[in-house]
Amino acid sequence: MSSHATYRTSTAHHPRVQRGPDGGWVWACSCGGASCRTIRHGLPWKQAVIGALLHSATVAP
């Protein structure tokens, strides 16, 4: 009989993706993490979502 562990990430640490002031997309998290603020234009939606997901995956449950 084999066994395996199931790991679930916490949904409490989930950044929000929203429109930036320039019309691009940015993400910010309650822990203080955020998408790059030094670029002149916001990110395309897909890049902002991927960045937010990567951020939430790096936090230990």
Buried (B, 14 or more C-beta within 10 A) or exposed (E): EEEEEEEEEEEEBBBEBEEBEEEBBBBBBEEEBBBEEEEEEBBEEEBBBBBBBEBBEEBEE
